[in-house]
C-alpha cells in the first residue's frame, strides 16, 4: 500500500524540474519578425512621425527588449551603422543595436572581389571609414582625386587650378567606383567619375575610344527621388551616373 501511494503521488505530482510547463505567450520563440523602413515610416528628415514612439513601446517587454526579432533598413549611406542605431535609439526611446540596422551599403560586405581593388568612392560623411569597415582596403575619395588631377575639376572657377600635378602618371589605376550616396558637390563627382570611366581608371590618359565594358560601378542606392521634409520629391543626383 505504501508503494502504491508513493507511485501514485509521483505520477500525480511530478517534480517541477522534470515536468514540461507551457511557456507564456510572451516567452515563446517568435515565428515571425518585423522589418521597418526608416525614412517616411518612422521619420521624415529629422522629424519623427506622430505615434512612432508610442507604437514602439508596444513592441518591447518590461525589460525594454523587443518581443519579436526587429530590423531597421534604410537607403541612407552617409553614416556608420552604429551611428544610425544610436540615432534610432534617441528618436524612439528604445535601445537599438548595430546588428539591427541594415544600411544601403551593408550588402557591399559580400562583394569581396572588389575589396582589394583600388576604388574611387563618392558620397558624403565618413565614407572612408564606411568603406574600410565594409572591407575595402584601397580607396580614394573624389576630393583626393581632384587634388591629384587638378585640371579636371573646372566647373567652379574660383577653385580651378591650371597647374598639372607632377605625380599624375604615378597615380595607381582605379579598378572600380563605389557610390555611397549623394555628394555635396555633385558636378565635381559626376565629372571626375566620368573621367575615370572614360579613361579606364587613369584620368591622365586619353583613350581613342571609350572602353567597353567600362569599370565596375557599384551604386548603393538606386532611388531616383527622395523627399525628407520637403513638400515635393527631390531629384537624387547620384542617378546621373547610375543611369549612364
Residue pairs with C-beta under 8 A, 6 or more apart in sequence:
26 61
26 67
30 67
30 68
30 69
32 68
33 68
33 69
33 70
33 71
34 59
34 66
34 68
34 69
34 70
34 71
35 70
35 71
35 72
35 73
36 42
36 70
36 71
36 72
36 73
37 72
37 73
37 74
38 72
38 73
38 74
38 76
38 84
38 88
39 74
39 75
39 76
39 226
39 228
40 227
41 49
42 48
42 49
42 52
42 72
42 88
42 91
42 92
43 49
43 52
43 91
44 227
44 228
44 229
45 228
45 229
46 229
47 229
48 91
48 92
52 91
52 92
53 91
53 92
53 93
56 92
56 93
56 94
57 93
57 94
59 66
59 67
59 68
59 70
59 94
60 66
60 67
60 94
61 67
64 94
64 95
66 94
70 100
71 100
71 101
71 102
72 84
72 88
72 96
72 100
72 101
72 102
73 101
73 102
74 84
74 101
74 102
74 103
74 104
75 104
75 221
75 223
75 226
76 84
76 103
76 104
76 181
76 221
77 103
77 104
77 105
77 123
77 130
77 180
77 181
77 220
77 221
78 123
78 124
78 125
78 127
78 180
78 181
78 182
79 87
79 103
79 125
79 126
79 130
80 126
80 129
80 130
80 133
81 98
81 101
81 103
81 106
82 98
84 101
84 103
85 96
85 97
85 98
85 100
85 101
86 96
88 94
88 96
88 101
89 95
89 96
103 220
104 180
104 181
104 220
104 221
105 130
105 134
105 180
105 220
106 134
107 220
108 114
108 134
108 135
108 136
108 178
108 218
108 220
109 134
109 135
111 218
112 135
114 136
114 175
114 176
114 178
114 216
114 218
115 134
115 135
115 136
115 137
116 137
116 138
117 138
117 175
117 176
118 138
118 139
118 140
118 172
118 173
118 174
118 175
118 176
118 201
119 131
119 136
119 138
119 139
119 140
119 174
119 175
119 176
119 177
119 178
120 139
120 140
120 141
120 142
120 145
120 174
120 176
120 177
120 178
120 192
120 193
120 196
121 127
121 128
121 131
121 136
121 139
121 140
121 141
121 142
121 177
121 178
121 179
121 180
122 141
122 142
122 177
122 178
122 179
122 180
122 183
122 189
122 193
122 238
122 241
123 130
123 179
123 180
123 181
123 182
123 183
124 181
124 182
124 183
124 184
125 180
125 181
127 141
127 180
128 139
128 141
130 180
131 139
131 178
131 180
132 139
136 178
138 172
139 178
140 148
140 174
142 183
142 188
142 189
142 192
142 193
145 152
145 192
145 196
145 203
146 152
146 153
146 188
146 192
147 165
148 165
148 167
148 168
148 171
149 164
149 165
149 168
149 171
149 192
149 195
149 203
149 204
150 161
150 162
150 163
150 164
150 165
151 161
151 162
151 163
151 164
152 191
152 192
152 195
152 203
153 159
153 160
153 161
153 188
153 191
153 192
154 160
154 191
155 187
155 188
155 191
156 185
156 187
156 188
168 203
168 204
169 204
171 202
171 203
171 204
173 200
173 201
173 202
174 196
174 201
174 202
174 215
175 201
175 215
175 216
176 215
176 216
176 217
176 218
177 193
177 196
177 197
177 215
177 216
177 217
177 218
177 241
178 218
178 220
179 217
179 218
179 219
179 220
179 221
179 238
179 241
179 242
180 220
181 220
181 221
181 238
182 236
182 237
182 238
183 189
183 237
183 238
186 237
186 238
186 240
189 238
189 241
190 237
190 240
190 241
192 203
193 217
193 241
194 241
194 244
195 203
196 203
196 215
197 210
197 211
197 214
197 215
197 217
197 244
198 207
198 210
198 211
198 214
199 205
199 206
199 207
200 207
200 211
200 214
200 215
201 215
217 241
217 242
219 238
219 241
219 242
221 236
221 238
222 239
222 242
223 236
223 239
224 235
224 236
224 239
225 233
225 234
225 235
225 236
226 233
226 234
226 236
227 233
227 234
228 234
